[in-house]
Amino acid sequence: MSIAAIPTIDCSQTVNEIVSRHPETLAVFTAWGIDTCCGGGHPVEAVVQRHQLDGEALCNALVLAINGGK
């Protein structure tokens, strides 16, 4: 039995890079108040710091979205 690789998020990538690779993450970014217009060109780690968000919780939500909610 093979074990599927668990996707990870590289927080040094920009929001737009992640959404481009994983369109299913757009809903997560939107729910967290992160847009792809003004904030999309910034690395996720910078957006998290600027808006004082819980980076670990955001990354977990993004990975969950990529993994189809599992």
Residue frames as a rotation matrix with the C-alpha (Angstrom) as fourth column:
MET 1
0.589 0.808 0.000 0.00
0.808 -0.589 0.000 0.00
0.000 0.000 -1.000 0.00
SER 2
-0.444 -0.747 0.494 1.44
0.724 -0.624 -0.293 3.37
0.528 0.228 0.818 -0.96
ILE 3
0.124 0.395 -0.910 1.09
0.819 -0.558 -0.131 6.42
-0.560 -0.729 -0.393 1.20
ALA 4
0.514 0.140 0.846 0.26
0.699 -0.640 -0.319 9.62
0.497 0.756 -0.426 -0.66
ALA 5
-0.622 -0.779 -0.074 2.58
0.719 -0.532 -0.447 12.52
0.309 -0.331 0.892 -0.04
ILE 6
0.366 0.685 -0.629 1.12
0.847 -0.525 -0.079 15.23
-0.385 -0.504 -0.773 2.13
PRO 7
0.282 -0.254 0.925 1.32
0.648 -0.660 -0.379 18.54
0.707 0.707 -0.022 0.28
THR 8
-0.063 -0.344 -0.937 3.13
0.879 -0.464 0.112 21.40
-0.473 -0.816 0.331 1.91
ILE 9
0.883 0.318 0.345 3.05
0.433 -0.836 -0.338 25.13
0.181 0.448 -0.876 1.41
ASP 10
-0.257 -0.966 -0.019 6.21
0.955 -0.251 -0.157 27.15
0.147 -0.058 0.987 0.80
CYS 11
0.580 0.603 -0.548 5.45
0.733 -0.679 0.029 30.39
-0.354 -0.419 -0.836 2.61
SER 12
-0.364 -0.720 -0.591 8.23
0.205 -0.681 0.703 32.18
-0.909 0.134 0.395 0.77
GLN 13
-0.697 0.233 0.678 6.09
0.706 0.060 0.705 31.92
0.123 0.971 -0.207 -2.37
THR 14
-0.898 0.439 0.033 3.68
-0.440 -0.897 -0.039 34.70
0.012 -0.049 0.999 -3.21
VAL 15
-0.255 0.911 0.324 -0.05
-0.278 0.252 -0.927 34.31
-0.926 -0.326 0.189 -2.74
ASN 16
0.443 0.451 -0.775 -0.46
-0.835 -0.108 -0.540 34.39
-0.327 0.886 0.328 -6.53
GLU 17
-0.470 -0.675 -0.569 2.14
-0.803 0.594 -0.040 31.63
0.365 0.438 -0.821 -7.04
ILE 18
-0.890 0.179 0.419 0.32
-0.137 0.771 -0.621 29.36
-0.434 -0.611 -0.662 -4.61
VAL 19
0.095 0.992 -0.081 -3.09
-0.347 -0.043 -0.937 30.10
-0.933 0.117 0.341 -6.14
SER 20
0.161 -0.107 -0.981 -1.67
-0.987 -0.029 -0.159 29.50
-0.011 0.994 -0.110 -9.62
ARG 21
-0.753 -0.533 -0.386 -0.34
-0.527 0.840 -0.132 26.08
0.395 0.104 -0.913 -8.60
HIS 22
-0.806 0.491 -0.330 -3.29
0.591 0.699 -0.402 25.22
0.033 -0.519 -0.854 -6.35
PRO 23
-0.646 0.576 0.501 -6.46
-0.133 -0.731 0.669 27.10
0.752 0.365 0.549 -7.42
GLU 24
0.222 0.770 -0.598 -8.39
0.523 0.424 0.740 25.42
0.823 -0.476 -0.309 -4.61
THR 25
-0.393 -0.439 -0.808 -6.51
0.919 -0.207 -0.334 27.64
-0.021 -0.874 0.485 -2.14
LEU 26
-0.717 0.128 0.685 -8.19
0.158 -0.927 0.339 30.81
0.679 0.351 0.645 -3.43
ALA 27
0.359 0.933 0.015 -11.23
0.126 -0.064 0.990 30.23
0.925 -0.354 -0.140 -1.20
VAL 28
0.368 -0.312 -0.876 -8.97
0.924 0.229 0.307 29.91
0.105 -0.922 0.373 1.86
PHE 29
-0.737 -0.675 0.045 -7.11
0.670 -0.738 -0.080 33.12
0.087 -0.029 0.996 1.10
THR 30
-0.411 0.676 0.612 -10.44
-0.005 -0.673 0.739 34.89
0.912 0.300 0.280 0.54
ALA 31
0.566 0.659 -0.495 -11.84
0.444 0.263 0.857 33.58
0.695 -0.705 -0.143 3.83
TRP 32
0.138 -0.627 -0.766 -8.76
0.970 -0.069 0.231 34.93
-0.198 -0.776 0.599 5.61
GLY 33
0.818 0.285 -0.499 -9.15
0.234 -0.958 -0.165 38.35
-0.525 0.018 -0.851 3.98
ILE 34
-0.273 -0.946 -0.174 -6.13
-0.036 -0.171 0.985 37.93
-0.961 0.275 0.013 1.70
ASP 35
0.777 0.605 -0.175 -6.74
-0.162 -0.077 -0.984 38.99
-0.609 0.793 0.039 -1.88
THR 36
0.213 -0.683 0.698 -4.81
0.824 0.510 0.248 38.21
-0.525 0.523 0.671 -5.04
CYS 37
0.758 0.080 0.648 -4.89
0.476 -0.747 -0.464 41.80
0.447 0.660 -0.604 -6.21
CYS 38
0.654 -0.483 0.583 -3.02
-0.570 -0.821 -0.040 43.98
0.498 -0.306 -0.812 -3.77
GLY 39
0.381 -0.490 0.784 -1.61
-0.776 0.291 0.559 41.21
-0.502 -0.822 -0.269 -1.57
GLY 40
0.963 0.166 0.214 -1.12
-0.047 0.882 -0.470 38.62
-0.267 0.442 0.856 -4.27
GLY 41
0.644 -0.765 -0.019 2.36
-0.088 -0.049 -0.995 39.69
0.760 0.642 -0.099 -5.22
HIS 42
0.074 -0.596 0.799 3.69
-0.947 -0.294 -0.132 39.33
0.314 -0.747 -0.586 -1.68
PRO 43
-0.665 -0.343 -0.664 5.08
-0.126 0.927 -0.353 36.19
0.736 -0.151 -0.660 -0.04
VAL 44
0.359 0.845 -0.396 2.62
0.259 0.318 0.912 34.48
0.896 -0.430 -0.105 2.28
GLU 45
-0.041 -0.436 -0.899 5.00
0.982 0.150 -0.117 34.93
0.186 -0.887 0.422 5.21
ALA 46
-0.944 -0.298 0.139 5.00
0.283 -0.952 -0.115 38.72
0.167 -0.069 0.983 4.66
VAL 47
-0.293 0.923 0.249 1.20
-0.248 -0.325 0.913 38.86
0.923 0.205 0.324 4.40
VAL 48
0.341 0.375 -0.862 0.85
0.648 0.571 0.504 36.87
0.681 -0.731 -0.048 7.62
GLN 49
-0.470 -0.604 -0.643 3.18
0.882 -0.352 -0.314 39.25
-0.037 -0.715 0.698 9.45
ARG 50
-0.908 0.095 0.407 1.60
0.034 -0.954 0.297 42.39
0.417 0.284 0.864 8.02
HIS 51
-0.085 0.983 0.162 -1.92
-0.456 -0.183 0.871 41.34
0.886 0.000 0.464 9.01
GLN 52
-0.607 -0.263 0.750 -0.86
-0.794 0.166 -0.585 39.62
0.029 -0.951 -0.309 12.26
LEU 53
0.496 0.766 -0.410 -2.44
-0.768 0.607 0.204 36.32
0.405 0.214 0.889 11.22
ASP 54
0.327 -0.320 0.889 -1.82
-0.514 0.729 0.451 32.87
-0.793 -0.605 0.074 12.64
GLY 55
-0.104 -0.486 -0.868 0.56
-0.994 0.035 0.100 31.57
-0.018 0.873 -0.487 9.99
GLU 56
-0.934 -0.251 0.255 0.40
-0.276 0.959 -0.066 27.97
-0.228 -0.132 -0.965 11.17
ALA 57
-0.209 0.941 0.267 -3.41
0.158 0.302 -0.940 27.92
-0.965 -0.154 -0.212 11.05
LEU 58
0.401 0.310 -0.862 -3.41
-0.725 -0.468 -0.505 29.52
-0.560 0.828 0.037 7.60
CYS 59
-0.493 -0.671 -0.554 -0.92
-0.867 0.436 0.244 26.98
0.078 0.600 -0.796 6.26
ASN 60
-0.829 0.257 0.496 -2.93
0.024 0.903 -0.429 24.13
-0.558 -0.344 -0.755 7.75
ALA 61
0.205 0.967 -0.149 -6.07
-0.080 -0.135 -0.988 25.46
-0.975 0.215 0.050 6.04
LEU 62
0.195 -0.213 -0.957 -4.22
-0.950 -0.282 -0.131 25.77
-0.242 0.936 -0.257 2.72
VAL 63
-0.841 -0.533 -0.087 -2.88
-0.540 0.827 0.158 22.21
-0.012 0.180 -0.984 2.95
LEU 64
-0.498 0.747 0.440 -6.36
0.139 0.570 -0.810 20.97
-0.856 -0.341 -0.388 3.84
ALA 65
0.430 0.653 -0.624 -7.78
-0.497 -0.406 -0.767 22.70
-0.754 0.640 0.150 0.76
ILE 66
-0.181 -0.604 -0.776 -5.07
-0.983 0.132 0.126 21.22
0.027 0.786 -0.618 -1.46
ASN 67
-0.967 -0.226 0.114 -5.73
-0.242 0.957 -0.161 17.79
-0.073 -0.183 -0.980 -0.01
GLY 68
-0.532 0.824 -0.196 -9.45
-0.054 0.198 0.979 18.03
0.845 0.531 -0.061 -0.81
GLY 69
0.182 0.645 0.743 -10.56
-0.779 -0.366 0.509 18.69
0.600 -0.671 0.436 2.75
LYS 70
0.791 0.085 -0.606 -8.96
0.155 0.930 0.332 15.54
0.592 -0.356 0.723 4.13
